């Protein structure tokens, strides 16, 4: 079986590593891929948004299955393009990926179908938003409606901060067209949990839970990033909470999307907040989380190709998802200055150390080849993941593994999973 993976980040490297374990796969290709993905796949320099070239390449190589990783191509209709060409593809169509592509759509869907989420208002006019904020309770959350690389969310503690946020999102267009519309949302407190689920349009089956760390600096300080590390499973996501979420969130969302004529096939990412008033949805994404995929997929026992094909064929109910009875922690090695400004092109050493280490992984997020060297090529450079018998052990293993790798400008949070030790 020939597989083409669309994307070139840590999520796609984790997907590629899982695909490579399948006995069914014969060849793996990636567009564009990265220096790490190149170890298991043939990489081709086709941008993630160039659907015509992707389809032509898939036809040329006789691809049997395409897996679309990132949010941008999913929201723009990448899956639709492959389906129109008669090529089997895993991921939601454009009309379903809108659950991530528009926060306003997502919030309206949850309100309509009584899916628990924070109270909110939506604005297309900055003056109306500012007038509303004069009467609002603080803290409050401002969200750019569209895709903003995980960074279009501002938590504002005062009216002055909120006014500056409206300026940044709607007027200065710091997040581009994503800020044409803005959601103003109730600020919720509690434990944040990420749950990924495979979906076939009717059936939804959840994977093991995870918890991401979005802020750039220790103690959840600094700017929002695409994710600085994660751990799995979350000790705060109990069986009781899972039972509630299965009935009131996951199944309701699948039914809601079907009722709207937007059958969701692919991976649904539910960002949850466990509050004193119950568990509520923070956000939905239409794909594997990054870096959540780097701790969830290494723990999955199933052949990922079997599961993905079952989703596409509407037979997910026949799959029994299984995960190892252990834990995993991922620490992101970033470039100093991320997510604002940083230098690239530094040589990375120590990558070979992982090749003979059972239970240790290094997933490439922002790397490339420079001659025969692997160099930094992004803000988030590598995701160092380690497994262990429990979360405390996995965390210790992961931080030990971060010391095996070195590059100029290397930066990481030192408290990923610290909540594990404090519970």
C-alpha positions as CSV (number, residue, x, y, z in Angstrom):
1,X,0.0,0.0,0.0
2,X,1.3,3.4,-1.0
3,X,0.6,6.3,1.4
4,X,1.0,10.1,0.9
5,X,1.1,12.3,3.9
6,X,0.3,16.0,3.4
7,X,2.3,18.3,5.8
8,X,5.7,18.8,7.2
9,X,5.5,19.3,11.0
10,X,5.8,17.2,14.2
11,X,2.3,16.0,13.8
12,X,3.0,14.6,10.4
13,X,6.2,13.0,11.6
14,X,4.3,11.2,14.3
15,X,1.7,10.1,11.7
16,X,4.5,8.9,9.4
17,X,6.1,7.0,12.2
18,X,2.8,5.2,12.9
19,X,2.2,4.5,9.3
20,X,5.7,3.1,9.0
21,X,4.9,0.5,11.7
22,X,2.0,-0.9,9.5
23,X,2.7,-4.3,7.8
24,X,0.4,-3.1,5.0
25,X,2.5,-0.2,3.9
26,X,5.0,-0.6,1.1
27,X,5.9,3.1,0.3
28,X,5.4,6.3,2.2
29,X,5.6,9.8,0.6
30,X,5.3,13.2,2.2
31,X,4.6,16.7,0.8
32,X,6.6,18.6,1.8
33,X,7.8,16.5,4.8
34,X,10.9,17.4,6.8
35,X,14.3,16.1,7.7
36,X,12.8,13.6,10.2
37,X,10.0,12.4,8.0
38,X,12.7,11.8,5.3
39,X,13.9,8.8,7.4
40,X,10.8,6.9,6.7
41,X,9.3,8.6,3.6
42,X,10.2,10.0,0.2
43,X,9.7,13.8,0.6
44,X,8.7,16.0,-2.3
45,X,8.7,19.8,-2.3
46,X,5.0,20.4,-2.8
47,X,3.4,23.1,-0.6
48,X,0.5,22.0,1.6
49,X,-1.9,24.4,-0.1
50,X,-1.0,23.3,-3.7
51,X,-3.8,20.8,-4.2
52,X,-3.4,20.5,-8.0
53,X,0.2,19.4,-7.7
54,X,-0.6,17.1,-4.8
55,X,-3.3,15.3,-6.8
56,X,-1.0,15.1,-9.9
57,X,1.8,13.6,-7.7
58,X,-0.6,11.1,-6.1
59,X,-1.7,9.9,-9.5
60,X,1.9,9.7,-10.8
61,X,2.9,7.6,-7.8
62,X,-0.2,5.4,-7.7
63,X,-1.1,6.4,-4.2
64,X,-3.6,4.2,-2.4
65,X,-4.3,6.5,0.6
66,X,-3.7,10.2,1.3
67,X,-3.5,11.5,4.9
68,X,-4.0,15.3,5.3
69,X,-2.3,16.5,8.5
70,X,-2.6,20.4,8.9
71,X,-5.6,22.5,9.4
72,X,-5.2,25.0,6.6
73,X,-5.5,22.5,3.7
74,X,-8.4,20.7,5.4
75,X,-10.3,24.0,5.8
76,X,-9.5,25.0,2.2
77,X,-10.8,21.7,0.7
78,X,-7.8,19.5,0.2
79,X,-9.9,16.4,0.9
80,X,-12.5,17.4,-1.6
81,X,-9.8,17.8,-4.3
82,X,-8.5,14.3,-3.8
83,X,-12.1,12.8,-3.6
84,X,-12.9,14.6,-6.9
85,X,-9.9,12.9,-8.4
86,X,-11.1,9.5,-7.2
87,X,-8.2,9.1,-4.7
88,X,-8.9,7.7,-1.2
89,X,-8.2,10.3,1.4
90,X,-8.4,10.6,5.2
91,X,-9.6,13.8,6.7
92,X,-12.8,15.9,6.9
93,X,-14.2,17.6,3.8
94,X,-14.2,21.4,3.6
95,X,-17.8,21.6,4.8
96,X,-17.0,19.6,7.9
97,X,-13.5,21.2,8.6
98,X,-15.4,24.4,9.2
99,X,-15.8,23.2,12.8
100,X,-12.2,24.4,13.2
101,X,-12.1,27.0,10.4
102,X,-14.7,29.2,12.0
103,X,-15.0,29.6,15.8
104,X,-18.3,31.4,15.3
105,X,-19.7,28.4,13.4
106,X,-18.4,26.0,16.1
107,X,-19.9,28.1,18.9
108,X,-23.2,28.5,17.1
109,X,-23.4,24.7,16.5
110,X,-22.8,24.0,20.2
111,X,-25.5,26.5,21.2
112,X,-28.0,25.1,18.7
113,X,-27.5,21.4,19.8
114,X,-27.0,22.1,23.5
115,X,-23.3,21.0,23.7
116,X,-21.7,22.5,26.8
117,X,-19.4,25.4,26.1
118,X,-18.5,28.9,27.5
119,X,-21.0,31.7,27.0
120,X,-20.1,33.9,24.1
121,X,-20.9,36.7,21.6
122,X,-19.7,37.1,18.0
123,X,-18.8,40.4,16.4
124,X,-18.0,41.6,12.9
125,X,-17.8,45.3,13.8
126,X,-15.0,46.5,16.1
127,X,-17.1,49.4,17.5
128,X,-19.9,46.9,18.6
129,X,-17.3,44.7,20.2
130,X,-15.8,47.6,22.1
131,X,-19.2,48.7,23.3
132,X,-20.0,45.1,24.5
133,X,-16.7,44.9,26.4
134,X,-17.6,48.1,28.4
135,X,-20.3,46.0,30.2
136,X,-18.4,42.6,30.3
137,X,-17.0,40.8,33.3
138,X,-13.2,40.2,33.4
139,X,-11.1,38.2,32.7
140,X,-12.5,37.6,29.2
141,X,-11.3,35.8,26.1
142,X,-11.0,37.2,22.6
143,X,-10.7,34.8,19.7
144,X,-10.0,35.5,16.0
145,X,-12.7,33.6,14.1
146,X,-10.5,31.9,11.6
147,X,-7.3,29.9,11.6
148,X,-4.3,31.7,13.3
149,X,-1.7,28.9,13.8
150,X,-3.0,28.4,17.4
151,X,-2.2,31.9,18.3
152,X,-5.4,33.9,17.7
153,X,-6.6,33.7,21.3
154,X,-6.1,36.6,23.8
155,X,-6.9,36.3,27.5
156,X,-7.7,39.8,28.7
157,X,-7.7,40.7,32.5
158,X,-8.9,44.3,32.1
159,X,-11.0,46.5,29.8
160,X,-7.8,48.2,28.6
161,X,-6.3,44.9,27.6
162,X,-9.5,43.9,25.9
163,X,-9.6,47.1,23.9
164,X,-6.0,46.6,22.8
165,X,-7.0,43.0,21.8
166,X,-9.8,44.3,19.6
167,X,-7.4,46.6,18.0
168,X,-4.9,43.8,17.4
169,X,-7.4,41.2,16.1
170,X,-10.0,43.3,14.2
171,X,-8.4,46.6,13.2
172,X,-4.6,45.9,12.9
173,X,-5.4,42.4,11.5
174,X,-2.5,40.9,13.4
175,X,-3.9,37.4,12.4
176,X,-4.9,38.5,8.9
177,X,-8.4,37.6,7.6
178,X,-8.9,35.3,10.6
179,X,-9.8,38.5,12.5
180,X,-12.5,39.7,10.2
181,X,-14.9,38.2,12.8
182,X,-14.2,37.8,16.5
183,X,-15.7,35.7,19.3
184,X,-15.8,37.2,22.8
185,X,-16.0,34.4,25.3
186,X,-16.5,33.8,29.0
187,X,-13.2,33.0,30.7
188,X,-13.3,29.5,32.2
189,X,-11.0,28.1,34.9
190,X,-10.1,24.5,35.6
191,X,-8.0,21.7,34.1
192,X,-7.6,21.7,30.4
193,X,-7.7,18.4,28.6
194,X,-7.3,17.4,24.9
195,X,-9.2,14.4,23.6
196,X,-8.7,13.2,20.0
197,X,-11.3,10.9,18.3
198,X,-11.5,9.0,15.1
199,X,-14.8,9.6,13.3
200,X,-16.6,8.0,10.3
201,X,-19.5,10.4,10.0
202,X,-21.7,8.4,12.3
203,X,-19.5,6.6,14.8
204,X,-16.9,8.4,17.0
205,X,-14.2,6.6,19.0
206,X,-12.0,8.5,21.3
207,X,-8.3,8.0,21.8
208,X,-6.4,8.3,25.0
209,X,-6.5,11.8,26.6
210,X,-3.7,14.3,26.6
211,X,-2.9,17.8,28.0
212,X,-1.1,20.5,26.1
213,X,1.0,23.5,27.3
214,X,0.3,26.5,25.1
215,X,2.2,29.3,26.8
216,X,5.8,30.0,25.8
217,X,7.3,30.2,29.3
218,X,7.4,28.2,32.5
219,X,4.4,28.7,34.8
220,X,2.1,29.2,31.8
221,X,3.5,32.7,31.3
222,X,4.3,34.4,28.0
223,X,2.6,34.3,24.6
224,X,0.4,31.6,23.2
225,X,2.3,29.2,20.9
226,X,1.4,26.2,18.8
227,X,2.3,24.1,21.9
228,X,5.4,23.7,24.0
229,X,4.8,20.2,25.2
230,X,2.2,17.7,26.3
231,X,1.5,14.5,28.3
232,X,-0.8,11.5,28.0
233,X,-3.0,10.3,29.6
234,X,-4.4,13.2,31.7
235,X,-4.9,12.1,35.3
236,X,-7.7,14.7,35.6
237,X,-9.8,13.1,32.8
238,X,-11.6,10.5,34.9
239,X,-14.0,7.7,33.9
240,X,-16.9,9.8,35.2
241,X,-15.9,12.8,33.1
242,X,-15.3,10.5,30.0
243,X,-18.8,9.1,30.4
244,X,-20.3,12.6,30.5
245,X,-18.3,13.7,27.5
246,X,-19.1,10.7,25.4
247,X,-22.8,11.4,25.7
248,X,-23.0,15.1,26.0
249,X,-20.1,16.2,23.8
250,X,-18.7,13.7,21.3
251,X,-21.9,11.8,20.3
252,X,-23.9,15.1,20.2
253,X,-21.3,16.8,18.0
254,X,-21.2,13.9,15.5
255,X,-25.0,13.9,15.4
256,X,-25.1,17.7,15.1
257,X,-22.7,17.7,12.1
258,X,-24.7,15.0,10.4
259,X,-27.9,16.9,11.0
260,X,-26.3,20.0,9.3
261,X,-25.3,17.9,6.3
262,X,-21.6,18.1,7.3
263,X,-20.7,14.4,8.1
264,X,-17.4,14.5,9.9
265,X,-14.9,11.9,8.7
266,X,-11.3,12.1,10.1
267,X,-10.0,13.1,13.5
268,X,-12.0,15.4,15.7
269,X,-10.0,17.2,18.4
270,X,-11.9,18.3,21.5
271,X,-10.2,20.9,23.7
272,X,-12.0,20.6,27.0
273,X,-12.0,22.6,30.3
274,X,-12.9,20.7,33.4
275,X,-14.6,23.4,35.5
276,X,-16.4,23.4,38.9
277,X,-19.7,23.5,36.9
278,X,-18.8,20.6,34.7
279,X,-16.8,19.8,31.6
280,X,-17.2,22.3,28.7
281,X,-15.7,22.6,25.2
282,X,-13.0,25.2,24.7
283,X,-12.6,24.5,21.0
284,X,-12.9,21.9,18.3
285,X,-10.1,21.1,15.8
286,X,-10.5,19.1,12.6
287,X,-7.3,17.1,12.8
288,X,-4.7,15.5,15.1
289,X,-3.3,17.9,17.6
290,X,0.3,19.0,17.5
291,X,2.0,18.1,19.8
292,X,-0.8,15.8,21.2
293,X,-0.2,13.4,18.3
294,X,3.4,12.9,19.5
295,X,2.2,11.3,22.8
296,X,-1.1,9.7,21.7
297,X,0.1,7.9,18.6
298,X,3.1,6.2,20.1
299,X,0.8,4.6,22.7
300,X,-1.8,3.3,20.1
301,X,-1.7,-0.5,19.6
302,X,-3.8,-0.5,16.4
303,X,-2.6,-0.4,12.9
304,X,-3.3,3.2,12.0
305,X,-4.1,2.3,8.4
306,X,-6.8,-0.1,9.5
307,X,-8.4,2.6,11.6
308,X,-8.2,5.3,9.0
309,X,-9.7,3.1,6.3
310,X,-12.5,2.1,8.6
311,X,-13.3,5.8,9.1
312,X,-13.4,6.4,5.3
313,X,-15.5,3.2,4.7
314,X,-18.0,4.0,7.5
315,X,-17.0,0.9,9.4
316,X,-15.4,2.4,12.5
317,X,-17.9,0.6,14.7
318,X,-16.0,-2.6,13.8
319,X,-12.7,-1.3,15.2
320,X,-11.7,-1.7,18.9
321,X,-9.2,1.1,19.7
322,X,-6.5,0.0,22.0
323,X,-3.7,1.9,23.8
324,X,-0.8,0.8,25.9
325,X,-1.2,0.9,29.7
326,X,1.6,3.4,30.2
327,X,2.2,7.1,29.7
328,X,4.1,9.5,27.4
329,X,5.5,13.0,27.8
330,X,6.6,15.3,24.9
331,X,8.9,18.3,25.5
332,X,9.2,20.7,22.6
333,X,12.7,22.1,21.8
334,X,12.1,25.5,20.3
335,X,14.2,28.4,18.9
336,X,14.8,31.1,21.5
337,X,12.4,33.9,20.8
338,X,9.6,31.8,19.5
339,X,6.8,32.6,18.8
340,X,7.8,36.2,17.9
341,X,11.2,36.2,16.2
342,X,14.0,33.8,16.1
343,X,17.0,32.7,14.0
344,X,17.2,29.5,11.9
345,X,19.8,27.4,10.2
346,X,21.6,26.1,13.3
347,X,23.0,22.5,13.0
348,X,21.4,20.0,15.3
349,X,23.5,17.3,17.0
350,X,22.5,14.2,18.9
351,X,19.6,12.9,16.7
352,X,21.2,9.5,16.2
353,X,21.1,8.8,19.9
354,X,17.4,8.0,19.6
355,X,17.8,5.3,17.0
356,X,18.5,2.5,19.5
357,X,16.5,3.7,22.4
358,X,13.2,1.8,23.0
359,X,10.4,4.1,24.1
360,X,12.1,7.3,23.1
361,X,11.2,9.4,20.0
362,X,12.3,12.6,18.4
363,X,9.7,14.1,16.1
364,X,10.9,16.9,13.7
365,X,8.7,20.0,13.5
366,X,10.9,22.7,12.0
367,X,14.0,21.1,10.5
368,X,15.5,20.8,7.0
369,X,18.7,19.4,5.3
370,X,21.6,21.8,4.6
371,X,24.0,19.7,2.5
372,X,24.3,16.5,4.7
373,X,23.4,18.3,7.9
374,X,20.1,18.7,9.7
375,X,19.5,22.3,10.7
376,X,16.8,24.3,12.5
377,X,14.1,25.7,10.2
378,X,11.3,26.9,12.5
379,X,10.2,28.1,15.9
380,X,9.2,24.7,17.2
381,X,12.2,22.5,16.1
382,X,11.7,19.1,17.7
383,X,9.3,17.2,19.9
384,X,11.2,14.9,22.3
385,X,8.9,12.2,23.5
386,X,9.5,9.4,26.0
387,X,7.3,6.7,27.4
388,X,7.3,5.3,31.0
389,X,5.3,3.1,33.3
390,X,3.5,6.2,34.6
391,X,3.5,9.9,34.0
392,X,6.2,10.8,36.5
393,X,8.6,8.3,35.0
394,X,7.7,9.4,31.4
395,X,8.3,13.0,32.4
396,X,11.7,12.2,33.9
397,X,12.6,10.2,30.8
398,X,11.6,12.9,28.4
399,X,13.7,15.6,30.1
400,X,16.6,13.2,30.2
401,X,16.3,12.8,26.4
402,X,16.2,16.5,25.8
403,X,19.8,16.6,26.9
404,X,20.9,14.3,24.2
405,X,20.2,17.0,21.6
406,X,21.9,20.3,21.1
407,X,21.7,23.3,18.8
408,X,22.4,27.0,19.2
409,X,19.3,28.9,20.3
410,X,17.8,25.8,21.9
411,X,14.9,26.7,24.3
412,X,12.3,24.6,26.2
413,X,9.9,24.9,29.0
414,X,11.2,23.1,32.1
415,X,7.8,22.4,33.7
416,X,5.9,20.3,31.1
417,X,3.7,18.0,33.0
418,X,4.6,19.5,36.4
419,X,0.9,19.3,37.4
420,X,1.5,15.5,37.4
421,X,3.7,15.8,40.4
422,X,1.3,18.2,42.2
423,X,-2.0,16.4,41.9
